[in-house]
Amino acid sequence: MEDNIMFKADSICKNYGSHHVLNDVSFTIRKGEIYGLVGKNGAGKTTIMRIMTGLQQPNSGKIEFGFDRKRLGSVGSLVEVPSIYANKTARENLEFQYINLGLKIDGSLEEILTFVGLDNTGSKKAGKFSLGMRQRLGIAMAIVGDPEMLILDEPINGLDPQGIIQIRDLINKLNREKDMTVIISSHILSELSKLATSFAFIDKGHIVREATQEEIENAGEKQLLITVNDPQGLASILMGKGYNAEIVTNPGKVTVHGDINIAEVAVIANEGGFEVTDMHNIETDLEDFFLGLVGGETHA
């Protein structure tokens, strides 16, 4: 296996009796990536994550790790809900995790608490934590032992906006400062698009497509959307200057197709005496890309 590969799945299948959850699933995760798993409810995301953590085994196919998987703590995970003791403090929960992994409790414990922003919780029991704090504690426990790979299933589900930002910043910090490869799933595609560098799109137990963030951004046609007092008039002038402009796609606005220089269009509108109140580019986002692959609602 190549040196830069962290994990590789080759034609894995998982069945529960006659129910086929994963069918011939293959994908590759490289070192240093934040890898997003995108799929509707029941698509197979959590099953993939449970196989990656060793909680389940595939019925067939092959999985490979680009590191010593036998080392306790080499894979950290927060799958479904954090396994924390509600009647214990953040520090005590981490101590139990150190003991479970056979690690000596040393200064690294305090470093982890500080890293996830729970160093000032003192004697407060985890049961009294907010959902965001519990998620950060779950991640803290998952990174005990300095894992090569961190697996997070819906880590921002149910969080308020501040909690989402805190978890997002923490994941980016783990990836950037600790060079940790992260695998993450989320229902909130707008947030997942801000985190992940690569994606696997899953539908009905199949990997429909793997793509990088750059490939998603370049997948669709770029457009310039203009809000103006006279859409028809501006569209006519732009078409006369060779632009592919129309008002059909977005009635009441001018849509200019292609990779457009905003400054040039702004000058044309100003010279024509038009009152432009808004002008912005539209590009394919993760939600558009996902719907283009699997269709339907975006319950990823």
Sequence and secondary structure as in RCSB ss.txt:
>XXXX:A:sequence
MEDNIMFKADSICKNYGSHHVLNDVSFTIRKGEIYGLVGKNGAGKTTIMRIMTGLQQPNSGKIEFGFDRKRLGSV
GSLVEVPSIYANKTARENLEFQYINLGLKIDGSLEEILTFVGLDNTGSKKAGKFSLGMRQRLGIAMAIVGDPEML
ILDEPINGLDPQGIIQIRDLINKLNREKDMTVIISSHILSELSKLATSFAFIDKGHIVREATQEEIENAGEKQLL
ITVNDPQGLASILMGKGYNAEIVTNPGKVTVHGDINIAEVAVIANEGGFEVTDMHNIETDLEDFFLGLVGGETHA
>XXXX:A:secstr
  TTEEEEEEEEEEEETTEEEEEEEEEEEETT EEEEEE TTSSHHHHHHHHHTSS  SEEEEEESS TTSTTSE
EEE SS    TTSBHHHHHHHHHHHTT    HHHHHHHHHTT TT TT BGGGS HHHHHHHHHHHHTTT  SEE
EEESTTTT  HHHHHHHHHHHHHHHHHS  EEEEE S HHHHHHH SEEEEEETTEEEEEEEHHHHHTTS  EEE
EEES HHHHHHHHHHTT  EESSSSTTEEEEESS  HHHHHHHHHHTT  EEEEEEE   HHHHHHHHH S    
